[in-house]
Amino acid sequence: MDIVYAEKYYKQVKERFPMLSEKQIDKIIKYGLRSFFAHNKFGGDVLLKSNYYTGYIGRLFVNMKWFAFYYINKMKLKLRIKYKRSKSVFNGKYYFGFKEEEYNELFGKNRKKHRVLYFDSIKIFKIYEECELYKPDYIFEFDHEDEGFYKRKRKFKISRYNLVSKRDKNGILQPVGKEVKYKWNSKR
């Protein structure tokens, strides 16, 4: 296999785009190659398209069930890479979600509103969008120290939490206003 260097393509790109300088062409080609390498290194799929060809680097599936698992994992990876690249400071919030049945079990009409929630097992997420991937009907946030992007906690207690969003009749997650009746900020 021959090693091909980026400089080989400068002449072809210059013929096609004469308004670009050689320095600009160098930046564009090197950025594309580095980006391609980084996406493959982190496990991302890459789709290359033009009028003449289509190239896909990744896994293809016939079974839709396995594709769904693969897709969720790739979306988690994408969200985490975007979070790292944005260099945002951790705000101290983690998220967890409930399906309708779980929510009604804890906060149903005739149930007493809990100030402290106790869980035998719960999944908590650092990124709100990653919590959305699991299709919860209700998403809550709470304060917690940084433990990574995702954690399954056992025998876990949450004392301060806010309802952030809930699913409407059309199945779309809608943000909830600040006047949430489940906001407990007790100082115990």
Buried (B, 14 or more C-beta within 10 A) or exposed (E): EEEEEBEEEBEEBBEEEEEBEEEEBBEBBEEEEEEBEEBEEEEBBEEEEEEEEEEEEEEEEEEEEEEEEBBBEBBBBBBBBEBEEEEEEEEEBBBBBBBEEEBBEBBEEEEEEBEEBEBEEBBBBBBBBBBBBBEBBBBBBBBBEEEEBBBEBEEBEBBBBBBBBBBEEEEEBEEBEEEBEBEBEEEE
